[in-house]
């Protein structure tokens, strides 16, 4: 676990990470997509869990 955290901190410190604004926009896009596909996602999950 310490290695994973260390690598994450090193990546963040290297500047390879995207800006906060970019990440926030990506999360908003993900939320919008999940809302738009909510019924399809629920149907697929129900089908998968009932098999």
PDB file of N, CA, C and O in Angstrom:
ATOM      1  N   UNK A   1       0.831  -1.192   0.000  1.00  0.00           N
ATOM      2  CA  UNK A   1       0.000   0.000   0.000  1.00  0.00           C
ATOM      3  C   UNK A   1       0.874   1.254   0.000  1.00  0.00           C
ATOM      4  O   UNK A   1       0.571   2.228  -0.688  1.00  0.00           O
ATOM      5  N   UNK A   2       1.945   1.223   0.765  1.00  0.00           N
ATOM      6  CA  UNK A   2       2.827   2.385   0.813  1.00  0.00           C
ATOM      7  C   UNK A   2       3.460   2.662  -0.545  1.00  0.00           C
ATOM      8  O   UNK A   2       3.684   3.818  -0.903  1.00  0.00           O
ATOM      9  N   UNK A   3       3.751   1.596  -1.309  1.00  0.00           N
ATOM     10  CA  UNK A   3       4.308   1.769  -2.646  1.00  0.00           C
ATOM     11  C   UNK A   3       3.306   2.466  -3.556  1.00  0.00           C
ATOM     12  O   UNK A   3       3.672   3.354  -4.327  1.00  0.00           O
ATOM     13  N   UNK A   4       2.045   2.064  -3.466  1.00  0.00           N
ATOM     14  CA  UNK A   4       1.003   2.654  -4.303  1.00  0.00           C
ATOM     15  C   UNK A   4       0.855   4.137  -3.996  1.00  0.00           C
ATOM     16  O   UNK A   4       0.788   4.965  -4.904  1.00  0.00           O
ATOM     17  N   UNK A   5       0.805   4.461  -2.719  1.00  0.00           N
ATOM     18  CA  UNK A   5       0.692   5.865  -2.315  1.00  0.00           C
ATOM     19  C   UNK A   5       1.924   6.645  -2.763  1.00  0.00           C
ATOM     20  O   UNK A   5       1.810   7.774  -3.239  1.00  0.00           O
ATOM     21  N   UNK A   6       3.086   6.047  -2.612  1.00  0.00           N
ATOM     22  CA  UNK A   6       4.322   6.695  -3.033  1.00  0.00           C
ATOM     23  C   UNK A   6       4.340   6.986  -4.522  1.00  0.00           C
ATOM     24  O   UNK A   6       4.750   8.066  -4.946  1.00  0.00           O
ATOM     25  N   UNK A   7       3.891   6.014  -5.319  1.00  0.00           N
ATOM     26  CA  UNK A   7       3.833   6.228  -6.774  1.00  0.00           C
ATOM     27  C   UNK A   7       2.817   7.302  -7.131  1.00  0.00           C
ATOM     28  O   UNK A   7       3.065   8.119  -8.018  1.00  0.00           O
ATOM     29  N   UNK A   8       1.680   7.308  -6.452  1.00  0.00           N
ATOM     30  CA  UNK A   8       0.660   8.326  -6.719  1.00  0.00           C
ATOM     31  C   UNK A   8       1.196   9.714  -6.375  1.00  0.00           C
ATOM     32  O   UNK A   8       0.992  10.668  -7.125  1.00  0.00           O
ATOM     33  N   UNK A   9       1.870   9.819  -5.260  1.00  0.00           N
ATOM     34  CA  UNK A   9       2.444  11.123  -4.870  1.00  0.00           C
ATOM     35  C   UNK A   9       3.521  11.563  -5.855  1.00  0.00           C
ATOM     36  O   UNK A   9       3.606  12.741  -6.202  1.00  0.00           O
ATOM     37  N   UNK A  10       4.339  10.620  -6.303  1.00  0.00           N
ATOM     38  CA  UNK A  10       5.394  10.947  -7.266  1.00  0.00           C
ATOM     39  C   UNK A  10       4.789  11.408  -8.587  1.00  0.00           C
ATOM     40  O   UNK A  10       5.273  12.366  -9.190  1.00  0.00           O
ATOM     41  N   UNK A  11       3.741  10.738  -9.036  1.00  0.00           N
ATOM     42  CA  UNK A  11       3.079  11.131 -10.285  1.00  0.00           C
ATOM     43  C   UNK A  11       2.484  12.518 -10.141  1.00  0.00           C
ATOM     44  O   UNK A  11       2.605  13.347 -11.042  1.00  0.00           O
ATOM     45  N   UNK A  12       1.849  12.770  -9.023  1.00  0.00           N
ATOM     46  CA  UNK A  12       1.256  14.093  -8.792  1.00  0.00           C
ATOM     47  C   UNK A  12       2.351  15.159  -8.763  1.00  0.00           C
ATOM     48  O   UNK A  12       2.205  16.226  -9.360  1.00  0.00           O
ATOM     49  N   UNK A  13       3.431  14.866  -8.076  1.00  0.00           N
ATOM     50  CA  UNK A  13       4.531  15.818  -7.960  1.00  0.00           C
ATOM     51  C   UNK A  13       5.254  16.073  -9.267  1.00  0.00           C
ATOM     52  O   UNK A  13       5.890  17.114  -9.431  1.00  0.00           O
ATOM     53  N   UNK A  14       5.164  15.134 -10.203  1.00  0.00           N
ATOM     54  CA  UNK A  14       5.858  15.281 -11.483  1.00  0.00           C
ATOM     55  C   UNK A  14       5.151  16.248 -12.424  1.00  0.00           C
ATOM     56  O   UNK A  14       5.726  16.683 -13.422  1.00  0.00           O
ATOM     57  N   UNK A  15       3.905  16.584 -12.106  1.00  0.00           N
ATOM     58  CA  UNK A  15       3.153  17.477 -12.982  1.00  0.00           C
ATOM     59  C   UNK A  15       2.410  16.748 -14.091  1.00  0.00           C
ATOM     60  O   UNK A  15       1.808  17.383 -14.957  1.00  0.00           O
ATOM     61  N   UNK A  16       2.447  15.413 -14.071  1.00  0.00           N
ATOM     62  CA  UNK A  16       1.755  14.633 -15.099  1.00  0.00           C
ATOM     63  C   UNK A  16       0.249  14.660 -14.930  1.00  0.00           C
ATOM     64  O   UNK A  16      -0.488  14.370 -15.872  1.00  0.00           O
ATOM     65  N   UNK A  17      -0.209  15.003 -13.747  1.00  0.00           N
ATOM     66  CA  UNK A  17      -1.647  14.995 -13.468  1.00  0.00           C
ATOM     67  C   UNK A  17      -2.332  16.150 -14.189  1.00  0.00           C
ATOM     68  O   UNK A  17      -1.737  17.199 -14.434  1.00  0.00           O
ATOM     69  N   UNK A  18      -3.575  15.930 -14.514  1.00  0.00           N
ATOM     70  CA  UNK A  18      -4.359  16.959 -15.176  1.00  0.00           C
ATOM     71  C   UNK A  18      -4.776  18.013 -14.157  1.00  0.00           C
ATOM     72  O   UNK A  18      -4.846  17.729 -12.961  1.00  0.00           O
ATOM     73  N   UNK A  19      -5.049  19.215 -14.619  1.00  0.00           N
ATOM     74  CA  UNK A  19      -5.512  20.272 -13.707  1.00  0.00           C
ATOM     75  C   UNK A  19      -6.853  19.909 -13.066  1.00  0.00           C
ATOM     76  O   UNK A  19      -7.627  19.119 -13.607  1.00  0.00           O
ATOM     77  N   UNK A  20      -7.101  20.496 -11.918  1.00  0.00           N
ATOM     78  CA  UNK A  20      -8.339  20.246 -11.186  1.00  0.00           C
ATOM     79  C   UNK A  20      -9.557  20.520 -12.055  1.00  0.00           C
ATOM     80  O   UNK A  20     -10.516  19.748 -12.027  1.00  0.00           O
ATOM     81  N   UNK A  21      -9.541  21.597 -12.823  1.00  0.00           N
ATOM     82  CA  UNK A  21     -10.687  21.951 -13.665  1.00  0.00           C
ATOM     83  C   UNK A  21     -10.996  20.836 -14.664  1.00  0.00           C
ATOM     84  O   UNK A  21     -12.159  20.508 -14.900  1.00  0.00           O
ATOM     85  N   UNK A  22      -9.954  20.261 -15.242  1.00  0.00           N
ATOM     86  CA  UNK A  22     -10.142  19.164 -16.189  1.00  0.00           C
ATOM     87  C   UNK A  22     -10.786  17.970 -15.496  1.00  0.00           C
ATOM     88  O   UNK A  22     -11.739  17.387 -16.013  1.00  0.00           O
ATOM     89  N   UNK A  23     -10.265  17.607 -14.327  1.00  0.00           N
ATOM     90  CA  UNK A  23     -10.799  16.453 -13.597  1.00  0.00           C
ATOM     91  C   UNK A  23     -12.240  16.680 -13.170  1.00  0.00           C
ATOM     92  O   UNK A  23     -13.065  15.768 -13.228  1.00  0.00           O
ATOM     93  N   UNK A  24     -12.539  17.905 -12.739  1.00  0.00           N
ATOM     94  CA  UNK A  24     -13.918  18.220 -12.339  1.00  0.00           C
ATOM     95  C   UNK A  24     -14.857  18.102 -13.538  1.00  0.00           C
ATOM     96  O   UNK A  24     -15.964  17.579 -13.410  1.00  0.00           O
ATOM     97  N   UNK A  25     -14.421  18.585 -14.699  1.00  0.00           N
ATOM     98  CA  UNK A  25     -15.257  18.487 -15.896  1.00  0.00           C
ATOM     99  C   UNK A  25     -15.472  17.032 -16.291  1.00  0.00           C
ATOM    100  O   UNK A  25     -16.569  16.660 -16.708  1.00  0.00           O
ATOM    101  N   UNK A  26     -14.444  16.211 -16.166  1.00  0.00           N
ATOM    102  CA  UNK A  26     -14.580  14.789 -16.471  1.00  0.00           C
ATOM    103  C   UNK A  26     -15.595  14.132 -15.540  1.00  0.00           C
ATOM    104  O   UNK A  26     -16.404  13.317 -15.984  1.00  0.00           O
ATOM    105  N   UNK A  27     -15.558  14.479 -14.259  1.00  0.00           N
ATOM    106  CA  UNK A  27     -16.527  13.923 -13.313  1.00  0.00           C
ATOM    107  C   UNK A  27     -17.941  14.366 -13.637  1.00  0.00           C
ATOM    108  O   UNK A  27     -18.879  13.575 -13.539  1.00  0.00           O
ATOM    109  N   UNK A  28     -18.102  15.627 -14.022  1.00  0.00           N
ATOM    110  CA  UNK A  28     -19.427  16.125 -14.409  1.00  0.00           C
ATOM    111  C   UNK A  28     -19.925  15.393 -15.651  1.00  0.00           C
ATOM    112  O   UNK A  28     -21.105  15.053 -15.740  1.00  0.00           O
ATOM    113  N   UNK A  29     -19.035  15.150 -16.605  1.00  0.00           N
ATOM    114  CA  UNK A  29     -19.411  14.402 -17.807  1.00  0.00           C
ATOM    115  C   UNK A  29     -19.821  12.982 -17.463  1.00  0.00           C
ATOM    116  O   UNK A  29     -20.792  12.464 -18.012  1.00  0.00           O
ATOM    117  N   UNK A  30     -19.085  12.346 -16.553  1.00  0.00           N
ATOM    118  CA  UNK A  30     -19.426  10.993 -16.115  1.00  0.00           C
ATOM    119  C   UNK A  30     -20.790  10.976 -15.445  1.00  0.00           C
ATOM    120  O   UNK A  30     -21.605  10.092 -15.711  1.00  0.00           O
ATOM    121  N   UNK A  31     -21.041  11.950 -14.577  1.00  0.00           N
ATOM    122  CA  UNK A  31     -22.338  12.023 -13.897  1.00  0.00           C
ATOM    123  C   UNK A  31     -23.473  12.180 -14.906  1.00  0.00           C
ATOM    124  O   UNK A  31     -24.512  11.530 -14.791  1.00  0.00           O
ATOM    125  N   UNK A  32     -23.266  13.047 -15.892  1.00  0.00           N
ATOM    126  CA  UNK A  32     -24.296  13.270 -16.917  1.00  0.00           C
ATOM    127  C   UNK A  32     -24.561  11.982 -17.698  1.00  0.00           C
ATOM    128  O   UNK A  32     -25.713  11.638 -17.961  1.00  0.00           O
ATOM    129  N   UNK A  33     -23.494  11.274 -18.065  1.00  0.00           N
ATOM    130  CA  UNK A  33     -23.651  10.035 -18.816  1.00  0.00           C
ATOM    131  C   UNK A  33     -24.400   8.990 -18.002  1.00  0.00           C
ATOM    132  O   UNK A  33     -25.275   8.299 -18.525  1.00  0.00           O
ATOM    133  N   UNK A  34     -24.058   8.871 -16.714  1.00  0.00           N
ATOM    134  CA  UNK A  34     -24.740   7.890 -15.862  1.00  0.00           C
ATOM    135  C   UNK A  34     -26.220   8.244 -15.734  1.00  0.00           C
ATOM    136  O   UNK A  34     -27.074   7.359 -15.782  1.00  0.00           O
ATOM    137  N   UNK A  35     -26.528   9.524 -15.573  1.00  0.00           N
ATOM    138  CA  UNK A  35     -27.932   9.943 -15.479  1.00  0.00           C
ATOM    139  C   UNK A  35     -28.680   9.644 -16.779  1.00  0.00           C
ATOM    140  O   UNK A  35     -29.816   9.170 -16.752  1.00  0.00           O
ATOM    141  N   UNK A  36     -28.039   9.922 -17.912  1.00  0.00           N
ATOM    142  CA  UNK A  36     -28.677   9.678 -19.208  1.00  0.00           C
ATOM    143  C   UNK A  36     -28.910   8.194 -19.454  1.00  0.00           C
ATOM    144  O   UNK A  36     -29.892   7.821 -20.095  1.00  0.00           O
ATOM    145  N   UNK A  37     -28.032   7.358 -18.959  1.00  0.00           N
ATOM    146  CA  UNK A  37     -28.109   5.911 -19.194  1.00  0.00           C
ATOM    147  C   UNK A  37     -28.600   5.140 -17.971  1.00  0.00           C
ATOM    148  O   UNK A  37     -28.464   3.918 -17.915  1.00  0.00           O
ATOM    149  N   UNK A  38     -29.162   5.837 -17.005  1.00  0.00           N
ATOM    150  CA  UNK A  38     -29.547   5.215 -15.736  1.00  0.00           C
ATOM    151  C   UNK A  38     -30.453   4.001 -15.927  1.00  0.00           C
ATOM    152  O   UNK A  38     -30.224   2.958 -15.315  1.00  0.00           O
ATOM    153  N   UNK A  39     -31.466   4.126 -16.757  1.00  0.00           N
ATOM    154  CA  UNK A  39     -32.403   3.009 -16.955  1.00  0.00           C
ATOM    155  C   UNK A  39     -31.703   1.820 -17.597  1.00  0.00           C
ATOM    156  O   UNK A  39     -31.928   0.678 -17.194  1.00  0.00           O
ATOM    157  N   UNK A  40     -30.856   2.074 -18.593  1.00  0.00           N
ATOM    158  CA  UNK A  40     -30.131   0.986 -19.247  1.00  0.00           C
ATOM    159  C   UNK A  40     -29.165   0.305 -18.280  1.00  0.00           C
ATOM    160  O   UNK A  40     -29.050  -0.921 -18.270  1.00  0.00           O
ATOM    161  N   UNK A  41     -28.484   1.091 -17.482  1.00  0.00           N
ATOM    162  CA  UNK A  41     -27.546   0.531 -16.504  1.00  0.00           C
ATOM    163  C   UNK A  41     -28.291  -0.329 -15.494  1.00  0.00           C
ATOM    164  O   UNK A  41     -27.844  -1.428 -15.165  1.00  0.00           O
ATOM    165  N   UNK A  42     -29.415   0.159 -15.002  1.00  0.00           N
ATOM    166  CA  UNK A  42     -30.205  -0.590 -14.021  1.00  0.00           C
ATOM    167  C   UNK A  42     -30.717  -1.900 -14.622  1.00  0.00           C
ATOM    168  O   UNK A  42     -30.711  -2.934 -13.954  1.00  0.00           O
ATOM    169  N   UNK A  43     -31.160  -1.858 -15.879  1.00  0.00           N
ATOM    170  CA  UNK A  43     -31.666  -3.067 -16.530  1.00  0.00           C
ATOM    171  C   UNK A  43     -30.559  -4.105 -16.696  1.00  0.00           C
ATOM    172  O   UNK A  43     -30.779  -5.290 -16.446  1.00  0.00           O
ATOM    173  N   UNK A  44     -29.386  -3.673 -17.111  1.00  0.00           N
ATOM    174  CA  UNK A  44     -28.269  -4.592 -17.294  1.00  0.00           C
ATOM    175  C   UNK A  44     -27.836  -5.183 -15.950  1.00  0.00           C
ATOM    176  O   UNK A  44     -27.563  -6.380 -15.859  1.00  0.00           O
ATOM    177  N   UNK A  45     -27.773  -4.355 -14.914  1.00  0.00           N
ATOM    178  CA  UNK A  45     -27.416  -4.851 -13.586  1.00  0.00           C
ATOM    179  C   UNK A  45     -28.441  -5.859 -13.077  1.00  0.00           C
ATOM    180  O   UNK A  45     -28.082  -6.910 -12.545  1.00  0.00           O
ATOM    181  N   UNK A  46     -29.711  -5.531 -13.246  1.00  0.00           N
ATOM    182  CA  UNK A  46     -30.766  -6.447 -12.794  1.00  0.00           C
ATOM    183  C   UNK A  46     -30.656  -7.777 -13.523  1.00  0.00           C
ATOM    184  O   UNK A  46     -30.770  -8.839 -12.910  1.00  0.00           O
ATOM    185  N   UNK A  47     -30.435  -7.720 -14.830  1.00  0.00           N
ATOM    186  CA  UNK A  47     -30.304  -8.938 -15.617  1.00  0.00           C
ATOM    187  C   UNK A  47     -29.100  -9.752 -15.171  1.00  0.00           C
ATOM    188  O   UNK A  47     -29.181 -10.975 -15.049  1.00  0.00           O
ATOM    189  N   UNK A  48     -27.991  -9.077 -14.929  1.00  0.00           N
ATOM    190  CA  UNK A  48     -26.763  -9.747 -14.522  1.00  0.00           C
ATOM    191  C   UNK A  48     -26.917 -10.388 -13.138  1.00  0.00           C
ATOM    192  O   UNK A  48     -26.461 -11.510 -12.921  1.00  0.00           O
ATOM    193  N   UNK A  49     -27.548  -9.689 -12.221  1.00  0.00           N
ATOM    194  CA  UNK A  49     -27.685 -10.187 -10.862  1.00  0.00           C
ATOM    195  C   UNK A  49     -28.720 -11.305 -10.743  1.00  0.00           C
ATOM    196  O   UNK A  49     -28.667 -12.110  -9.813  1.00  0.00           O
ATOM    197  N   UNK A  50     -29.643 -11.350 -11.671  1.00  0.00           N
ATOM    198  CA  UNK A  50     -30.699 -12.370 -11.609  1.00  0.00           C
ATOM    199  C   UNK A  50     -30.310 -13.667 -12.331  1.00  0.00           C
ATOM    200  O   UNK A  50     -31.076 -14.631 -12.317  1.00  0.00           O
ATOM    201  N   UNK A  51     -29.163 -13.700 -12.943  1.00  0.00           N
ATOM    202  CA  UNK A  51     -28.763 -14.909 -13.663  1.00  0.00           C
ATOM    203  C   UNK A  51     -28.044 -15.872 -12.769  1.00  0.00           C
ATOM    204  O   UNK A  51     -27.637 -16.944 -13.216  1.00  0.00           O
TER     205      UNK A  51
END
